[in-house]
């Protein structure tokens, strides 16, 4: 345990384990009630500006940022939700991950075949960058349009720079247009390496070799239209009682022709520096299929340039009516709730299709629609069994790090890869094991009340007995200022200022981490445990803070966020 060895802390330790297991059971959907879902009844309009409570502001920040802080809570209360979003949209971007790697000398040839520095540059942005909305949307997009550093091979090295550039690309376009983002991603080195179309060649009639179809499949299945045709509200279109598929194998084959001839742009340089990783892919004409290509009922004509063919193909995909509900639902899931109502999806998808000025795919407008919708802004009853989402491990960790100004004093951010579920978070930035992310948006945990209620719980895909214990142990280490994780240290001066008032300590943590959502009974248990700990010396006060933080971070109402 990370507490002061001179202090008796057996009771908090026991409660930590108990609440950790309780959180897991809540998330696993035991026979009590399923923790995620929707309310189908009409929802009230968002509260007026003057009525934004601290709890409401904190809840908004859990959805719109990477965690609540005292300053941001006050800012939301003063400005209102929409004005806060506008201010975040206008917030200038900070130094890129790429530039941070350069500043640390990671472009030295000694690091040519290394991933060194990537985790650090990714964590640095997530934990410390003031443009917290931009970072939250970048994270969400990285879990929809997936690339993983683990798959960035055959790119001449510099994997840290390649992965860093991909996150920089998502960040630079996260408030732009989704069509433009799809095009830029398709021309990017990271995606071409991850989904294996770098160096893709046209069909060879002599050998029988065909173009690689990997990216052609995934850009449709995962990044734009999905497998089944959808109505605007996300419901599946049927014909004679059967779902209607969005594309066929012939569509994949036709689209794959577009992704031939693309390769690294090494003009004026070579692979001895990482610069080529952030140049758009270039064309090798002898490998590109110049004939007509047919997919999704459209024809890309023969004889046009590869760049024109790609742009037209992205237009065809983007014009599909599935794009709006398919992407809107996932953005709602990443930010607000696992099971948005059909009406919620429809409202956001309508904005996706038309931002009010005739523009489709305006991500800034879509983000606003997601976060300002009445279903997002109306606080559910504590007794509600059909709202909210399981907070993914990354967001749990970042909520603590942001709330208590965790920092790397030497600007090295040595958290490393945190994907080990037995000892860490079971999740880490841009380290998904597959193109399907750490968890699928349509995942239903089998043999649970969640499944019987026909609800989704995507994050449950990475929850198990091992991950529950690993998460609690990792967070116990993280909150402990003397041990910590990597070189990260939090600032608990605001909690120490409460002195011996243990209830005030718990209340502050409760607000910042859980937006005041912990049940009365569980909060009473936590307060009872913390009040039983001595708090005469500064060391004892810190040990009490560590215990209170761990208990809140392990509580079911923190993990299942409404």
C-alpha positions, 0 to 999 in steps of 0.5 A: 500500500502507498500510505505512510507506514507509521499510520494504521490504514488497514480499514481504508485498504479493505474498503479500497478492495471492496469498492474496487470489486463493487465497481467491477460488479456494477460495471459487469451488470450483475442482477441489480441493474445495468449501468449503462443505457438510455432514458426514452422519456422526453428530456428537459432543456439544458439548465439556464446559465445562472443555474449551473451548479458546481456538480453540473459544471464538473459533469460537463467537463467530464464529457467535454474535457479530460477532467475537471479542475477548480478553475475550469468549473468556475469558468464553466459556471461563469461563461456557460456551456456554449461560451466555454466550448467557443473559447476552447475552439478558439484556444491556440494549439500547443507545440506538436508532439513531433516538435517535442520529440525534436526538442528532446533530440529524438531525431538522432540516428541512434533512435532510428529504429526505436519507439522511444519518446512516443509515449512521453509526447502522447502523455504530455499533451493529454495531461498538460495541454490547456486546449483540453477539448481539442485533446479530448476530441483527438483522443476520441478520433484516435479510437474511431480512425484507429492507428497503432504504433505497434503496427507501424512497420515497413516504414523505414524506422522512426516509429515514434515520429510516425505515431506522433505525426498521426496524433498531430494530424488528428489534432490539427483536423479535429475541429475541421471537416470529417471529409477532409480528415478522411482524405488526409488520413488516406494520404498519410504515411501512418495509415498506409503502414498500419493498413498495409497499402503503402507500396500497393500495386495494381493487379498483375494479370500474369501472376494473378496478384491483386491490390491489397484490400485492407484499407479499402475495407476498413475505411468503409467498415470502421471509418465512415459507413459501417456494415449495415445501412442505417436510418438517420437515428442509427436504427438498422434499415431492413428489407423483408425483415433482414438488415441491408448491408452497405457494401459488397466484396465487389465494392471493396475490390473496386475501391482497392484499385484507388489505393494503388501506387501510393508510397513514401515521398522521399524526394530530397531526402532519405530515411536517415531523418524522420521528415518523410513520415509527415509528408503526404504519400506520393504516387508511383505511376507504374503501380497505379491502376488507371482504369475505371473503378466502381464501388458503392454504385458510383464509377471513378472514371479511367484516365484521371490522376491518382490524386483526383481518383482518391479525392473523388472516392472520398467524396463518394464515401462521404456522400453515403447517408450512413456517415452521419449516424455512424460517426455521430453515434460513436462520438456520442459514445466516446463523450457522453453515453454508451446508449444514446436514444435514437432521437439523440443520434438523429439530432446530432446526425442532422447537424452532421449533415448540415451545420446550418450553413449547408456544410456536411461534416463540420466537426466543430458543429457536431461536437457542439451538438453532442455536448449541448444536447438536452440528453447530455446536459440533463443530469440523470437521477441517481436511481436511473439504470439506463444512462451514462457510460463506463469511463475507460481507464485512460479517462479515469487516470486523466481525470485524476491527473488533470484535477490535481495538476500532475506534472513532470518536473523535467518535462520527460513524462516517463509513464511509458506504455500502460497497456498491461492490464495486470499492473497498469491501465490496460490501455495506452494512447495509440497502442490498440491491439487491433484496428478495432480499438481496445473495445468495439462500439457495439460490444455487449458483455455476454451473459449479463443483465446488460445483454438481456436489456439489449444495451451496449457497454463498449468499455466492458470489453477490457474489464475483467478480474485482472484489469480491476485489480491492476487498475486499483493498484496502478492508481494507488501508486499514481496518487502517492506523491512519493512513489507515483508512476514514472516521473509524474507528481500531483499537487495536493496543496488544495487538499492539504489546505483543509487541514484535519477536516476529512469530510471537506477533503472527501467532498472536494475529491468527490466533486473533482473526480465524480462530479458529486455522483457517488451514492450517499451510502458509499460516500458515507463509507468513504468519509467514515474510513478517512475520518478514522485515520490520524491527521496530525502531521503533514505525512499523516494528512497526505496518507489520508489524501492518498486513501481518499483518492484511491477510494473515490477512484475505485468507487462504482459511481466514478467508474460508471459515469452518468 
